[in-house]
């Protein structure tokens, strides 16, 4: 269950002052009860008109005081509600048939809705440099977009993509700081290089893969690119997200730092638990980060100026510790690594507003 933010002492004091002010004016003893807050009893009010004015004044005072809180009423309600859901099979299946040249190992698979509301299932076929489009609701194959390997429209080593609309498709490339913007025919519209930010930070290329679910997000022509530490950028100097402004061709990092789940000197030195891998999704207003080694999820507004952490602990997963091991063969490492208890991708379901 997610809990609402606590009121500040100023807001509580203002609410209490408003209540007592009305009490003095009406010569009545009034008691208001708030959850987990001090309370007093209310005497019966005989005059219905006077009662109406008193309650109106109290409500006005409370609303004026609490209006300064950063969380909206809807946010507070969202943070205090809890839900119980159970998935049950209904016996129905939906199949998406693949042709002979399409491999089933997909590095990027996403849904997409066009302006008319039509929903697509899209995925990248790395064997033939194609993005395939299916009808999400009935499984029918619709069309493919062929990516050029070379020439004026060439895209070297595509790995993932983001579809803003059918004529604005952004393609990522493996370990190269470029985004390729194409249309529905595969023609190159724009080549975007994002090597450095305005302050000189070296941006880590993002693959926009599915198995580490972290699709690109674009809002108002700005692409929000998640970051990870690496050799030249230790954890303590790594931002969690950078912004690529495709209109003004400017890059800048946001103020939220990468969480220090492991010390810089420990990172990458035979540590078998990956303390930097995470999934990220966007619900239209906030980013939700879920680190695979951490029981806390992080809910962050689009400007990344503050972080709300919620403990979403699994009863099956113990807290991971920093552990150094060495292995003589790849099989032994893989067997140990994939037997570790870690969290997985956290994905937003916009239909039922679930995660």
N, C-alpha and C positions, 0 to 999 in steps of 0.2 A: 504494500500500500504506500502510495506517495503522499507525503504530508505537506501541508501548506506552510509558507513562511510564517515566522512569528511576527507579530506586530511590534513596532518599536515602542519604547516607553513614551515618546512624545505623542504617538497616535493613541495609545491606550489612555494616557492622561487627558487628551483632548476629548475623547469619547466620554470618560467619566465626568469631566468638568461640564460637558453639555447636559448630561443626565441630571446632575445635581442642580444645575442652573434652572432647568425646567421645574424641578421639584420645589425649589424655593419660590418660584413665581406662582406656582399653583397651590402652595400650602398642602401638597399631597406627598406622602411617602411612596416612592416608586422603586421598584426593584427590577433590575434587568439581569437576566442570567445569560452568560456567554460560556461556551465550552472552554473548560480549563482556565477560567478567569474568575476573580472574586465576584460574589453575588450577594444581593440583599433582597428582602421580600417586598411585594407590591400590595399596597392596600387597595381595596376595591374602590373604583372611581364611580361615583353616582351619576355625574352629569355626562351624558354621552357626547355632547358637543365639546365639552372641556377635554374629555378623554381623547377625542379625535385630534384636537390641536396639540395635546401633549405628545402623543405618539408621532405625529407629523414632525414636531420639533426635534424629538429624539432621533428619528430616522435621518433628518437633515443633518444634524450634528455628526452622526456616525458616518454618513456618506461623505461629508466634507472632509472629515479627518482621514478616513481610510482611502480617499481618492488619491492621496499622494504615494501610496504604496506602489512599488514597481510592478507588482503582479496584478493583473486584472482579475475581476471576479471569476471569469471563466477559467483562468489559470489556477486560481485557488481551488475551485471546484474540481478541476482536473487532478490537482495534486492530492486531494483528500479522498477521491473515489478509489475504490478497489473493485476488481472484476474477477469473476471465476468463469473460465471457459473450458470446455472439453471438446476435443475433436472426435467426431464419430464418422465412420465410413457410411456413405449413402448408396454404395453399389454402382455409382456412375463413374465412367472414365472418359478422359479426353485425350486423344492421341494427335501428335504432330509428326506426320510421316516424313522421313528423310529420303532424298534420292541417293543414288549410288556414290556420288562424289562428295557427299557431305559426311564429315566425320562427327562422331558423337562426343568427342572431347572438346568442350566449348570453354574457352577462357573468359568469354564475355557473353552474358545472356540477360536481357533486360526487357521489361514491358515499356510500352510507349502509347500515348493517346494523341491523336491529331486534333485539329481545331474543331472538327465536327463531333468529337467524342468517340470516334472509332478506336478500338483498342487493338494493339498489335503485340505479338511476342516476337522479339528480334534477337538474333544471335550471330556471332562471327564464326565463319568457317575458315580456319587458318590454312587449310590445305590448298584452297583455291582463292584466297583473298576476297571473300564474299560476305556481305551482310544479308541474311535471309529474313524475310518478313512473313509472318503467319497471322491469321485472324485468331486473336486470343480466345474468343468465345466459342468458336466451332472447330478450330484446329486446321482450317484450310490454308494451304500454301498460297501466298499472294504474289510475291516477286522477290528478286535479288538485286542488290547493288554490287556491281563488280568494281573492286579497287584496282587501280593500275599499279604495277610493280615498278615501273620506270617511265621515263618520258616527262612531259610537262605536267601530267597529273599523277606522277608516281609518288607512292607512299612507302618508304622503306620500313619493313618490319612492323606492320600494324598489330596492335595487341588488344585494344578495347575501343569503345566509342561512347558518344553521348548524342542523342537525337533531340535537338530543340524543336525542329519541325522537319518535314521531308526534304526541304531544300537547305537545311542548316544542320549538318551532321559533322560532329567533331570527332576525329580519329586520333587516338593516342598511339605512340610507338614505343617499343621496348627500349628502355634506358637511354632515350634521346629526348632533349628538352624542346620538343616540337609538338604542336597540335595542327592537324590538317583539317580545314573546313571544306566540306564537299557538298554537292547537291545530290538529287536523287538519281542522276545519271553517272555519278562518280567523278564529275568534273571538279577540279580543284578551284575553290573560290578564294581561300586565304591560307597562307602558311604562317603560323604564329610561333615565334621563338620566345621562350620564357626562361632563359638561362639565369639571369640575375634580377633581384629586386632593386628598387630605387636606393636602398641602403647598402647594397652589395652582398646580400645573402644569396648563396648559390642554391637555386631551387632543385629539389630532387624530382626527377621525372616520375609521373604517376601513370600506372598501366590501365586503370579503370577496369579491373577484373571483377569476376563474380565470386570466385572461391574465397578471396578476401573481399567481402562485399563492400565496395566503396566507390560507387559510381561518381562520375563527374557531376557537378551541380552548377547550373548557370542561372543567374538572376540578374535581370537588367543589363545584359551583355557582359556580365562579370562572371568568370569561371572560378569556382572555389575548389582549390587543389589541395588535398590533404598532404601532409609531409611526414617523413620518418627520419630519424637520425641515421648517419652513416659516418665513415671515417673522418671526413673533413668537417662534418657538422655534428659534434657531440650532442647528447640529449639536452644538456643545460643550455645550449645555444640554438635549439631547433624550435621553430614555431609549429603549432599544430596545423595551421592552414595558411596558405597564401592565396592572393587574389590576382587573377590575370584579367585586366581590363582590355577586352578585345576592341573597343572603340578608340580609346585613347592610347592603346598600346603601352600601358604602364603595368608594372608588376609590383606588388607590395605585400609584406607579411602582416598578418593580424596579430593583435597583442597577446592572445592566449598562448602560453608556452606549452610545449610538449610535456606531458606529466612525467615526473621523475620517479618512475617505478623501479628504477635500478640506477646505481651510480655510474657516472661516466667511465670510471676506471674498471668497472665490472663488465660493461657492455662489450659483447663480441669476443670475450676471452674464455671460450670453452663453456659458456653458460648454456645449459641445454633447454631451459625454458625461455621462449622468446617474449621478452617483456615490452616489445615495441609493436607487435602486430595487433591490428584492430579492424573492426568494421565500422562503417559510418553510413548513416542514412539521413535523409532530409524530409521533414514532414510538411514543408511549405512555409514554416516560420522558424524552426529550430533544427540544429544538427544534433544527432544522437550518436555519441561515440561509445563503443563497447570494446574494451581491451581484453584480449583473450586470456590474460593472466590476472585480471583484476575483477573482483566481484562488484565493483562500483561502475555504473554507467554514468556518462557525463552528458547533460543536456545543455546546449550552448546556443545562444541566439546567433543570428546570421552575422552580426558584427564581431562575434567572439570576444566580447568585452567582459563577460562574467560567466562563471561555470556553476551549475547546480549538479551536485553528485547525489545519486540515489543508490543505496545498497540493494542489489538484486542477486542475492546469494543462492546458489544451488546447494541443496543438501547432499548432493553427490560429489561435490568438488571441494577439496581442501585447498587452503590458501597455498599458492606456489611459493617456493623458496628459491633463493639464488644458490644454484648447485653447479659445481664444476666437474665435468667428466671428460675423459678422452676415450676414443674408440679406435680399435685397430682396423675395423672394416665397416663399410657403409651399411651393411645389413644390420649389424648390431646397433649402430647409431639410429637407423630408421625404426627398428623395433622398439627401442627405448623411447625415442622421441614421440612416436605415434601412440604410445601407451600412456602418455602424460594426461593428467586431468586438466583440461582447459575449457574456456568458454568458446562459443562459436559466434557466427554472424547474428547480428540483431537487425531485423528488417521490419520496416514500417508497412502495415497493412492499411492503406487509405480507405478501404471499403468499410471496415469496422473500427478504424482508428485504434488498432492494436499493434503491438510490437512482438 
